[in-house]
Amino acid sequence: MDVEVNITRVMEPNDEVLAGLNYLLPQLSRSAKPLDLDGLTALLNDESVHLCTCRLDGKIVGSITLVVFQIPTGIRALIEDVVVDEFVRGKSIGLKLVRFALDLAKTYGCVTVDLTSRPEREAANRLYVKVGFQQRNTNVYRYNLSN
């Protein structure tokens, strides 16, 4: 079932956006710590980060982050932290968020947009393939600097 939503880039930090993100974060990651207003402000002040929220009937029900950066091979982007409220999943909101982020990446002249998704997130993986993402044969490595 498709619904009418409003997706926008967050330009200014405020309590409503902060509350909406902090409601969604535990649905994205059990280890994510809640944001405070200073953290949200720092995020929005980073020119490479484009935080977008999705509203349904005025309530924030999803978010996506597009990170745009220049490297020697061109302007690239990453999609990170895609989350849709569990109570409204299955209504094409994730699809609309991803397409919004891809359109935004085009406006910045990005050559490619990458994302990662855990294999157990089956619905999300189906969504990314449906949009046109192709699975790459690569290894993803992470070095934890907090140890």
Backbone as a printed PyTorch tensor [residue, N CA C, xyz], in Angstrom:
tensor([[[  0.8410,  -1.1860,   0.0000],
         [  0.0000,   0.0000,   0.0000],
         [  0.8810,   1.2440,   0.0000]],

        [[  0.6770,   2.0920,  -0.9620],
         [  1.4540,   3.3150,  -1.1320],
         [  0.7470,   4.4610,  -0.4090]],

        [[  1.5060,   5.3090,   0.2730],
         [  0.9270,   6.4430,   0.9940],
         [  1.6120,   7.7310,   0.5680]],

        [[  0.9270,   8.8440,   0.7720],
         [  1.4760,  10.1670,   0.4840],
         [  2.3290,  10.6070,   1.6570]],

        [[  3.6030,  10.8940,   1.3900],
         [  4.5260,  11.3240,   2.4430],
         [  5.2190,  12.6080,   2.0110]],

        [[  5.8460,  13.2500,   2.9860],
         [  6.6160,  14.4670,   2.7350],
         [  8.0480,  14.2150,   3.1820]],

        [[  8.9810,  14.2110,   2.2280],
         [ 10.3950,  13.9900,   2.5260],
         [ 11.1330,  15.3010,   2.3120]],

        [[ 11.9150,  15.6880,   3.3080],
         [ 12.6700,  16.9280,   3.2190],
         [ 14.0470,  16.7490,   3.8420]],

        [[ 14.9700,  17.5940,   3.4010],
         [ 16.2720,  17.6790,   4.0650],
         [ 16.0900,  18.4640,   5.3460]],

        [[ 16.7320,  18.0130,   6.3870],
         [ 16.7030,  18.7450,   7.6480],
         [ 17.7770,  19.8220,   7.5540]],

        [[ 17.3520,  21.0690,   7.6870],
         [ 18.2840,  22.1880,   7.5460],
         [ 18.6410,  22.8220,   8.8890]],

        [[ 17.7380,  22.7460,   9.8340],
         [ 17.9420,  23.3720,  11.1430],
         [ 17.6060,  22.3760,  12.2480]],

        [[ 18.4270,  22.3100,  13.2720],
         [ 18.1050,  21.4160,  14.3880],
         [ 16.9160,  21.9590,  15.1780]],

        [[ 16.0690,  21.0600,  15.6310],
         [ 14.9580,  21.4620,  16.4980],
         [ 14.5100,  20.2610,  17.3180]],

        [[ 13.7220,  20.5180,  18.3270],
         [ 13.3010,  19.4650,  19.2510],
         [ 12.4410,  18.4060,  18.5780]],

        [[ 11.6200,  18.7940,  17.5840],
         [ 10.7630,  17.8300,  16.9110],
         [ 11.5970,  16.8120,  16.1290]],

        [[ 12.5740,  17.3050,  15.3700],
         [ 13.4440,  16.4050,  14.6000],
         [ 14.2490,  15.5310,  15.5530]],

        [[ 14.7530,  16.1200,  16.6150],
         [ 15.5290,  15.3700,  17.5960],
         [ 14.6900,  14.2330,  18.1890]],

        [[ 13.4690,  14.5320,  18.5790],
         [ 12.5850,  13.5080,  19.1570],
         [ 12.2670,  12.4270,  18.1270]],

        [[ 12.0080,  12.8250,  16.8840],
         [ 11.7060,  11.8490,  15.8390],
         [ 12.8680,  10.9170,  15.5700]],

        [[ 14.0680,  11.4750,  15.4760],
         [ 15.2540,  10.6430,  15.2460],
         [ 15.5140,   9.7100,  16.4200]],

        [[ 15.3700,  10.2270,  17.6270],
         [ 15.6190,   9.3940,  18.8000],
         [ 14.5710,   8.2980,  18.9620]],

        [[ 13.3850,   8.4980,  18.4280],
         [ 12.3720,   7.4360,  18.4060],
         [ 12.7770,   6.3460,  17.4000]],

        [[ 13.3300,   6.7590,  16.2540],
         [ 13.6780,   5.8100,  15.1940],
         [ 14.9950,   5.0760,  15.4280]],

        [[ 15.9560,   5.7310,  16.0950],
         [ 17.2950,   5.1530,  16.2410],
         [ 17.3140,   3.7280,  16.8100]],

        [[ 16.5570,   3.4120,  17.8640],
         [ 16.5910,   2.0380,  18.3800],
         [ 16.0690,   1.0020,  17.3740]],

        [[ 15.2480,   1.4370,  16.4200],
         [ 14.7650,   0.5300,  15.3830],
         [ 15.8310,   0.2790,  14.3280]],

        [[ 16.8190,   1.1450,  14.3030],
         [ 17.9300,   1.0240,  13.3600],
         [ 19.0810,   0.2360,  13.9660]],

        [[ 19.3890,   0.5220,  15.2340],
         [ 20.5390,  -0.0860,  15.8870],
         [ 20.3220,  -0.1550,  17.3950]],

        [[ 20.5240,  -1.3170,  17.9280],
         [ 20.3920,  -1.4670,  19.3860],
         [ 21.5030,  -0.7450,  20.1390]],

        [[ 22.6270,  -0.5420,  19.4800],
         [ 23.7670,   0.0790,  20.1550],
         [ 23.8300,   1.5970,  19.9620]],

        [[ 22.9430,   2.1400,  19.1270],
         [ 22.9760,   3.5880,  18.8740],
         [ 22.5590,   4.3500,  20.1320]],

        [[ 23.3360,   5.3400,  20.4470],
         [ 23.0200,   6.1930,  21.5940],
         [ 22.1230,   7.3340,  21.1220]],

        [[ 21.2070,   7.7940,  21.9620],
         [ 20.3440,   8.9150,  21.5600],
         [ 21.1690,  10.1600,  21.2410]],

        [[ 20.6730,  10.9220,  20.3130],
         [ 21.2920,  12.1990,  19.9740],
         [ 20.8330,  13.2630,  20.9650]],

        [[ 21.6690,  14.2570,  21.1680],
         [ 21.2230,  15.4510,  21.8810],
         [ 21.2290,  16.5910,  20.8630]],

        [[ 20.7590,  17.7480,  21.2650],
         [ 20.6470,  18.8670,  20.3320],
         [ 22.0130,  19.2900,  19.7950]],

        [[ 23.0520,  19.2160,  20.6300],
         [ 24.4010,  19.5510,  20.1520],
         [ 24.8660,  18.5680,  19.0860]],

        [[ 24.5830,  17.2750,  19.3000],
         [ 24.9620,  16.2590,  18.3230],
         [ 24.2270,  16.4360,  17.0060]],

        [[ 22.9330,  16.7410,  17.0810],
         [ 22.1570,  16.9880,  15.8630],
         [ 22.6780,  18.2280,  15.1490]],

        [[ 22.9920,  19.2510,  15.8870],
         [ 23.5350,  20.4800,  15.3030],
         [ 24.8530,  20.2050,  14.5950]],

        [[ 25.7420,  19.4530,  15.2220],
         [ 27.0330,  19.1170,  14.6110],
         [ 26.8240,  18.3250,  13.3240]],

        [[ 25.8910,  17.3900,  13.3570],
         [ 25.5830,  16.5850,  12.1800],
         [ 25.1220,  17.4770,  11.0300]],

        [[ 24.2200,  18.3920,  11.3180],
         [ 23.6760,  19.2600,  10.2780],
         [ 24.6730,  20.3070,   9.8020]],

        [[ 25.6540,  20.6250,  10.6180],
         [ 26.6810,  21.5890,  10.2250],
         [ 27.7670,  20.9660,   9.3500]],

        [[ 27.7890,  19.6480,   9.2510],
         [ 28.7550,  18.9580,   8.4020],
         [ 28.2680,  19.0400,   6.9570]],

        [[ 29.0090,  19.7410,   6.1150],
         [ 28.5780,  19.9780,   4.7350],
         [ 28.4540,  18.7100,   3.9030]],

        [[ 29.0990,  17.6350,   4.3030],
         [ 29.0240,  16.3980,   3.5320],
         [ 27.8120,  15.5420,   3.9110]],

        [[ 27.1660,  15.8820,   5.0140],
         [ 26.0510,  15.0690,   5.5260],
         [ 24.7250,  15.7320,   5.1820]],

        [[ 23.8370,  14.9350,   4.6090],
         [ 22.5110,  15.4120,   4.2190],
         [ 21.4750,  14.4920,   4.8760]],

        [[ 20.9610,  14.9310,   6.0000],
         [ 19.9730,  14.1750,   6.7580],
         [ 18.5880,  14.5320,   6.2380]],

        [[ 17.8060,  13.5150,   5.9240],
         [ 16.4570,  13.7190,   5.3920],
         [ 15.4670,  12.9500,   6.2580]],

        [[ 14.3220,  13.5600,   6.4650],
         [ 13.2610,  12.8900,   7.2200],
         [ 12.0320,  12.7540,   6.3500]],

        [[ 11.2300,  11.7880,   6.7250],
         [  9.9840,  11.5110,   6.0270],
         [  8.8470,  11.6510,   7.0290]],

        [[  7.8380,  12.4130,   6.6370],
         [  6.6760,  12.6140,   7.5080],
         [  5.4300,  12.0030,   6.8710]],

        [[  4.6500,  11.3740,   7.7020],
         [  3.3380,  10.8480,   7.3270],
         [  2.3530,  11.4730,   8.3000]],

        [[  1.3820,  12.1820,   7.7730],
         [  0.4190,  12.9080,   8.6140],
         [  1.1250,  13.8040,   9.6300]],

        [[  2.2270,  14.4200,   9.2040],
         [  2.9580,  15.3680,  10.0380],
         [  3.9390,  14.7510,  11.0140]],

        [[  3.9200,  13.4400,  11.1810],
         [  4.8050,  12.7670,  12.1350],
         [  6.0150,  12.1770,  11.4070]],

        [[  7.2040,  12.3280,  11.9910],
         [  8.4110,  11.7440,  11.4070],
         [  8.3310,  10.2230,  11.5290]],

        [[  8.3530,   9.5470,  10.3810],
         [  8.2280,   8.0890,  10.3620],
         [  9.4120,   7.4130,   9.6730]],

        [[ 10.3780,   8.2110,   9.2320],
         [ 11.5340,   7.6190,   8.5810],
         [ 12.6330,   8.6460,   8.3880]],

        [[ 13.8370,   8.1240,   8.1820],
         [ 14.9570,   9.0150,   7.8810],
         [ 15.9970,   8.2710,   7.0650]],

        [[ 16.8300,   9.0550,   6.4190],
         [ 17.9180,   8.5370,   5.6030],
         [ 19.0230,   9.5910,   5.6290]],

        [[ 20.2490,   9.1420,   5.5480],
         [ 21.3780,  10.0640,   5.5180],
         [ 22.1930,   9.8040,   4.2590]],

        [[ 22.4350,  10.8630,   3.5160],
         [ 23.2890,  10.8100,   2.3330],
         [ 24.5810,  11.5360,   2.6720]],

        [[ 25.7080,  10.8530,   2.4790],
         [ 27.0190,  11.4540,   2.7230],
         [ 27.7020,  11.6050,   1.3660]],

        [[ 28.0440,  12.8330,   1.0220],
         [ 28.6580,  13.1480,  -0.2730],
         [ 30.0970,  13.5780,  -0.0280]],

        [[ 31.0190,  13.0190,  -0.8210],
         [ 32.4330,  13.3410,  -0.6230],
         [ 33.1790,  13.2420,  -1.9470]],

        [[ 34.2470,  14.0040,  -2.0440],
         [ 35.0850,  14.0080,  -3.2440],
         [ 36.3450,  13.1930,  -2.9650]],

        [[ 36.6660,  12.3220,  -3.9040],
         [ 37.9180,  11.5670,  -3.8730],
         [ 38.5520,  11.6880,  -5.2590]],

        [[ 39.7790,  11.2350,  -5.4560],
         [ 40.4280,  11.4130,  -6.7640],
         [ 39.6480,  10.8370,  -7.9490]],

        [[ 38.8290,   9.8260,  -7.7180],
         [ 38.0940,   9.2090,  -8.8290],
         [ 36.7260,   9.8380,  -9.0650]],

        [[ 36.3830,  10.8530,  -8.3210],
         [ 35.1180,  11.5410,  -8.5770],
         [ 34.3520,  11.8480,  -7.3020]],

        [[ 33.1670,  12.3970,  -7.4920],
         [ 32.2850,  12.6950,  -6.3610],
         [ 31.4610,  11.4420,  -6.0840]],

        [[ 31.5190,  10.9930,  -4.8750],
         [ 30.8400,   9.7530,  -4.4790],
         [ 29.8500,  10.0480,  -3.3650]],

        [[ 29.0040,   9.0680,  -3.1000],
         [ 28.0560,   9.2120,  -1.9980],
         [ 27.8180,   7.8620,  -1.3440]],

        [[ 27.4620,   7.9500,  -0.0940],
         [ 27.0370,   6.7810,   0.6860],
         [ 25.6570,   7.0650,   1.2400]],

        [[ 24.8190,   6.0500,   1.2270],
         [ 23.5470,   6.1170,   1.9340],
         [ 23.7380,   5.3540,   3.2300]],

        [[ 23.3690,   5.9970,   4.3220],
         [ 23.5370,   5.4090,   5.6520],
         [ 22.2520,   5.5760,   6.4640]],

        [[ 22.1190,   4.7610,   7.4660],
         [ 21.0830,   4.9040,   8.4910],
         [ 19.6800,   5.0890,   7.9240]],

        [[ 19.2970,   4.1780,   7.0260],
         [ 17.9360,   4.1810,   6.4920],
         [ 17.0350,   3.4860,   7.5090]],

        [[ 16.0010,   4.1810,   7.9400],
         [ 15.0860,   3.5730,   8.8990],
         [ 13.6730,   4.0810,   8.6480]],

        [[ 12.7250,   3.1490,   8.7190],
         [ 11.3000,   3.4550,   8.6320],
         [ 10.6530,   2.8720,   9.8780]],

        [[  9.8090,   3.6440,  10.5080],
         [  9.1050,   3.1980,  11.7110],
         [  8.4240,   1.8600,  11.4450]],

        [[  8.6450,   0.9150,  12.3440],
         [  8.1120,  -0.4370,  12.1770],
         [  6.5930,  -0.4510,  12.0200]],

        [[  5.8990,   0.5540,  12.5130],
         [  4.4390,   0.5930,  12.4450],
         [  3.9070,   1.0520,  11.0950]],

        [[  4.7830,   1.5430,  10.2160],
         [  4.3280,   1.9890,   8.8950],
         [  5.1260,   1.3420,   7.7630]],

        [[  5.8420,   0.2880,   8.0710],
         [  6.5870,  -0.4030,   7.0150],
         [  5.6220,  -1.0890,   6.0580]],

        [[  6.0940,  -1.3020,   4.8360],
         [  5.2630,  -1.9430,   3.8240],
         [  4.4130,  -0.9580,   3.0410]],

        [[  4.6860,   0.3300,   3.1770],
         [  3.9000,   1.3590,   2.4980],
         [  4.7500,   2.1570,   1.4980]],

        [[  5.8580,   1.5860,   1.0570],
         [  6.7700,   2.1920,   0.0740],
         [  7.5100,   3.4170,   0.6020]],

        [[  7.5460,   3.6190,   1.9110],
         [  8.2430,   4.7700,   2.4740],
         [  9.7500,   4.6250,   2.2920]],

        [[ 10.2840,   3.4280,   2.5320],
         [ 11.7150,   3.2000,   2.3190],
         [ 12.1100,   3.4500,   0.8720]],

        [[ 11.2880,   3.0020,  -0.0460],
         [ 11.5340,   3.2170,  -1.4770],
         [ 11.5940,   4.7130,  -1.7850]],

        [[ 10.6690,   5.4650,  -1.2420],
         [ 10.6330,   6.9060,  -1.4850],
         [ 11.8400,   7.6070,  -0.8620]],

        [[ 12.2390,   7.1780,   0.3260],
         [ 13.4270,   7.7550,   0.9540],
         [ 14.6750,   7.5140,   0.1130]],

        [[ 14.8500,   6.2880,  -0.3570],
         [ 16.0370,   5.9530,  -1.1480],
         [ 16.0380,   6.7380,  -2.4600]],

        [[ 14.9060,   6.8130,  -3.1220],
         [ 14.8410,   7.5690,  -4.3850],
         [ 15.1150,   9.0580,  -4.1470]],

        [[ 14.6280,   9.5830,  -3.0380],
         [ 14.9040,  10.9800,  -2.6990],
         [ 16.4110,  11.1910,  -2.5390]],

        [[ 17.0620,  10.2860,  -1.8190],
         [ 18.5090,  10.3990,  -1.6050],
         [ 19.2710,  10.2670,  -2.9190]],

        [[ 18.8430,   9.3810,  -3.7920],
         [ 19.5100,   9.2290,  -5.0920],
         [ 19.3520,  10.4860,  -5.9380]],

        [[ 18.1690,  11.0790,  -5.9220],
         [ 17.9600,  12.3280,  -6.6560],
         [ 18.8420,  13.4380,  -6.0930]],

        [[ 18.9580,  13.4730,  -4.7770],
         [ 19.8190,  14.4640,  -4.1410],
         [ 21.2750,  14.2450,  -4.5470]],

        [[ 21.7160,  12.9880,  -4.5820],
         [ 23.0840,  12.6730,  -4.9990],
         [ 23.3500,  13.1590,  -6.4250]],

        [[ 22.3580,  13.0200,  -7.2920],
         [ 22.5130,  13.4980,  -8.6760],
         [ 22.7580,  14.9940,  -8.7090]],

        [[ 22.0890,  15.7400,  -7.8470],
         [ 22.2530,  17.1970,  -7.8570],
         [ 23.6680,  17.6000,  -7.4480]],

        [[ 24.3540,  16.7320,  -6.7250],
         [ 25.7390,  17.0060,  -6.3200],
         [ 26.7550,  16.4560,  -7.3220]],

        [[ 26.2730,  15.8340,  -8.3820],
         [ 27.1750,  15.3170,  -9.4050],
         [ 27.8570,  14.0180,  -9.0230]],

        [[ 27.2620,  13.2650,  -8.1400],
         [ 27.8730,  12.0000,  -7.6950],
         [ 27.9790,  11.0130,  -8.8450]],

        [[ 29.0940,  10.2930,  -8.8780],
         [ 29.3420,   9.2690,  -9.8820],
         [ 28.6700,   7.9580,  -9.4650]],

        [[ 28.7580,   7.6430,  -8.1840],
         [ 28.1530,   6.4200,  -7.6570],
         [ 27.5810,   6.7000,  -6.2740]],

        [[ 26.6730,   5.8280,  -5.8760],
         [ 26.1220,   5.8430,  -4.5180],
         [ 26.2160,   4.4150,  -3.9980]],

        [[ 26.8610,   4.2580,  -2.8650],
         [ 27.0050,   2.9490,  -2.2470],
         [ 26.1990,   2.8940,  -0.9600]],

        [[ 25.8720,   1.6830,  -0.5620],
         [ 25.2830,   1.4450,   0.7540],
         [ 25.6080,   0.0250,   1.1630]],

        [[ 25.4840,  -0.2400,   2.4330],
         [ 25.6390,  -1.6000,   2.9380],
         [ 24.3760,  -1.9630,   3.6940]],

        [[ 24.0950,  -3.2570,   3.7360],
         [ 22.9300,  -3.7460,   4.4580],
         [ 23.2120,  -5.1580,   4.9310]],

        [[ 22.9010,  -5.4000,   6.1830],
         [ 23.1130,  -6.7400,   6.7230],
         [ 22.2200,  -7.7600,   6.0080]],

        [[ 22.7140,  -8.9650,   5.7730],
         [ 21.9370,  -9.9780,   5.0530],
         [ 20.5820, -10.2920,   5.7050]],

        [[ 20.5050, -10.2180,   7.0310],
         [ 19.2370, -10.5520,   7.6960],
         [ 18.1560,  -9.4930,   7.4860]],

        [[ 18.5160,  -8.3460,   6.9580],
         [ 17.5280,  -7.3110,   6.6390],
         [ 16.9750,  -7.5970,   5.2380]],

        [[ 16.2490,  -8.6890,   5.1270],
         [ 15.8020,  -9.1910,   3.8260],
         [ 14.9400,  -8.1870,   3.0630]],

        [[ 13.9940,  -7.5610,   3.7440],
         [ 13.1180,  -6.6010,   3.0600],
         [ 13.9250,  -5.4180,   2.5410]],

        [[ 14.8590,  -4.9320,   3.3390],
         [ 15.6930,  -3.8060,   2.9120],
         [ 16.5290,  -4.2010,   1.7030]],

        [[ 17.1050,  -5.3990,   1.7240],
         [ 17.9200,  -5.8500,   0.5990],
         [ 17.0900,  -5.9810,  -0.6770]],

        [[ 15.8650,  -6.4760,  -0.5460],
         [ 14.9790,  -6.5470,  -1.7200],
         [ 14.6880,  -5.1450,  -2.2540]],

        [[ 14.4770,  -4.2130,  -1.3500],
         [ 14.2120,  -2.8280,  -1.7430],
         [ 15.3830,  -2.2630,  -2.5440]],

        [[ 16.6000,  -2.4490,  -2.0650],
         [ 17.7630,  -1.8720,  -2.7400],
         [ 17.9330,  -2.4600,  -4.1380]],

        [[ 17.6810,  -3.7420,  -4.2840],
         [ 17.7600,  -4.3670,  -5.6120],
         [ 16.6500,  -3.8090,  -6.5070]],

        [[ 15.4610,  -3.6490,  -5.9500],
         [ 14.3220,  -3.1120,  -6.7140],
         [ 14.6350,  -1.7110,  -7.2500]],

        [[ 15.3120,  -0.9040,  -6.4430],
         [ 15.6570,   0.4610,  -6.8480],
         [ 16.7140,   0.4490,  -7.9520]],

        [[ 17.5410,  -0.6030,  -7.9970],
         [ 18.5760,  -0.6930,  -9.0270],
         [ 19.9830,  -0.8390,  -8.5000]],

        [[ 20.1430,  -0.9350,  -7.1880],
         [ 21.4700,  -1.1910,  -6.6340],
         [ 21.8980,  -2.5890,  -7.0480]],

        [[ 23.1730,  -2.7390,  -7.3220],
         [ 23.7360,  -4.0380,  -7.6660],
         [ 24.6920,  -4.4620,  -6.5560]],

        [[ 24.5650,  -5.7130,  -6.1490],
         [ 25.4470,  -6.2190,  -5.1010],
         [ 26.8570,  -6.3500,  -5.6730]],

        [[ 27.8190,  -5.8490,  -4.9190],
         [ 29.2050,  -5.8930,  -5.3550],
         [ 29.9130,  -7.0580,  -4.6910]],

        [[ 30.8700,  -7.5930,  -5.3950],
         [ 31.6810,  -8.6640,  -4.8530],
         [ 32.8910,  -8.0150,  -4.1810]],

        [[ 32.7090,  -7.6730,  -2.9260],
         [ 33.7540,  -6.9680,  -2.1970],
         [ 33.7040,  -7.3700,  -0.7350]],

        [[ 34.7370,  -7.0720,  -0.0440],
         [ 34.7660,  -7.2720,   1.4000],
         [ 34.6100,  -5.9180,   2.0630]],

        [[ 33.8530,  -5.8780,   3.1140],
         [ 33.7210,  -4.6590,   3.8990],
         [ 34.4920,  -4.8930,   5.1870]],

        [[ 35.3980,  -3.9870,   5.4680],
         [ 36.2150,  -4.1000,   6.6710],
         [ 35.9040,  -2.9260,   7.5840]],

        [[ 36.0050,  -3.1700,   8.8670],
         [ 35.8110,  -2.0970,   9.8450],
         [ 36.9140,  -2.2080,  10.8850]],

        [[ 37.4780,  -1.0800,  11.1800],
         [ 38.4720,  -0.9860,  12.2550],
         [ 37.8450,  -0.1560,  13.3520]],

        [[ 37.7370,  -0.7130,  14.5280],
         [ 37.0910,  -0.0310,  15.6540],
         [ 38.1160,   0.7960,  16.4130]],

        [[ 38.0140,   2.0960,  16.3250],
         [ 38.9460,   3.0080,  16.9720],
         [ 38.6290,   3.2240,  18.4480]],

        [[ 37.5010,   2.7130,  18.9150],
         [ 37.1320,   2.9270,  20.3200],
         [ 37.7250,   1.8800,  21.2580]],

        [[ 38.4690,   0.9250,  20.7240],
         [ 39.0990,  -0.1050,  21.5640],
         [ 40.4690,   0.3330,  22.0290]]])
